[in-house]
Structures are given as structure tokens and as C-alpha cells.
Amino acid sequence: MIYSIELNSAYANQEFDVQIDGVDKDIHIALRTVNNITMMSVTVDGELLGIPFICFPNRPVIPYPYMVTKLGGNFMFATEGGNYPNYENFGTSCNLCFITQDFLEGL
């Protein structure tokens, strides 16, 4: 399954918890903008997954398969025109999605 995650376009730096159907994990996301680059930290059940990841357009955020397995899926910023994720476009031409592990394996 693919789940859309609502983001606040008013803030370059934001943190929030995510609840995803079928994923029995406590997920916390921190988004930071540094030099117009969006970076994302993911904490699962209190454990930080690696360092903050640079967010690329239309590509999975978490680059390592063992982390994706631990999380039960991966995040992706779906953007228009190949534009990099930018908080000014959150909710319009830039949307954050979570893709479940089952769906990823079926691709």
C-alpha cells in the first residue's frame, strides 16, 4: 500500500509522529531544510535510523534495505517536474508518501 502523509508547508523544519495502518511501529519524522536541501531523520521505536537522509525527488528516502525491513517500508517525496522536495511546495507539487514493504517487494 501507499499512504500519503500530510506535511505543513509553513515550516522549513518540522517534527511529527506517523501512524501507518499495518505497520506496528512508533515512527517519528524530523524534516530539516539546510541550504534549500530537505533532510529527513526517521526514528523507529525510539531508535534513530542512521544519519539524516538527503531527500531526492521521486526516490526512496531510506537507502539501506536492512533499515527498510526494520521500518516495514520506505518513504518517498513525490514531486512534479523532478523538482527537489521543498517545504514551500509541501501539499501541492511535493507530497510525502510511505510505501509498505509488501508493496515494495511486489514492484
N, C-alpha and C positions, 0 to 999 in steps of 0.2 A: 504494500500500500504506500501511497504518497500522501503525506499530511502537510498542509500549509500552516506556517507559524506566523502569527501576526507580529509585526515589528512597529515600533514607534518612530516615525520619520522626523520627529522634532529633536532627537538626541543622537549625537555622534557616538557617545559612549553610553551603553545601557547594559543592564544585567537583569535576567529573569529566569524563572523556573519553567520547565516544559513538562507537560504530561501528555504522553502519546499512547493511544489505545494499543494494547497488545505488547507494550514494552514496559515491563515491571521494573523500572529503574527510576531513581531520583536524578533528574537531569537539570543541570544549571548551566546557563549560557551567559558569557560575557562578551560583548562586542565592543571593540575599541577602534577608533579611527586615528591613524598615525600617518601624517603626510599624505592624506587622501587615500590611504590604503586601509581597507577594513580587515581587521584581525579578529579571530574568534577563539575563545577558550571554552572548552567543554569539560565539565565536572560530572562524573557519573558515580552515584552512591558515595559522594564525598571525596572521590579520587580524581585529581586533575589528569586529563589525558594529554600528556606531552606538553609542549610549549604552545603559546597561541599560534594558530594556523592562519596563514595568509589566505584570504578568500578570493578565489578566482571566479570568473563568470561561467556558469553552467558546468561546473566541475565539482566533484565531491570535495567537501571541506577537509575531512579527515583522511590523510593519505596512506595510513597503515592498516592492512587487513586485520591484524590482531586487535586493534583498537575498535574497528568497526564491529567485530564479533562481540567484544565486551559490551558495546553500546546497544547492539541489536539493530543497527542500521547506520545511516550516514546522513549528513546534512548537505544541502546544495543551495546556492543562490541562483535562482532562475532569473536571468536578466535579458532585456531586449537589446538587440544590436551588438551583442558581445561586450557591452559596457561592464566595467568592473563594479562590484557591489559598492553602493554609496548610500549613506543614511538619508540623503536628500531625496532618493528615489525609492526608499522602502515603501512597500504597499502599492506602488504604481508600476514602474518598469523594472523593479527589483524585489523579488519575493524569496523568502527563506522557506525551504521545504525539508521535511525529514522523509527519507526513503527507508523502509524496513528491510532487514536482512533477507527475508524471504523474497521480496520483490527484486532486490539487487541480484540475488542468485539466479532468478528467472530471466535476467537480461542476456 
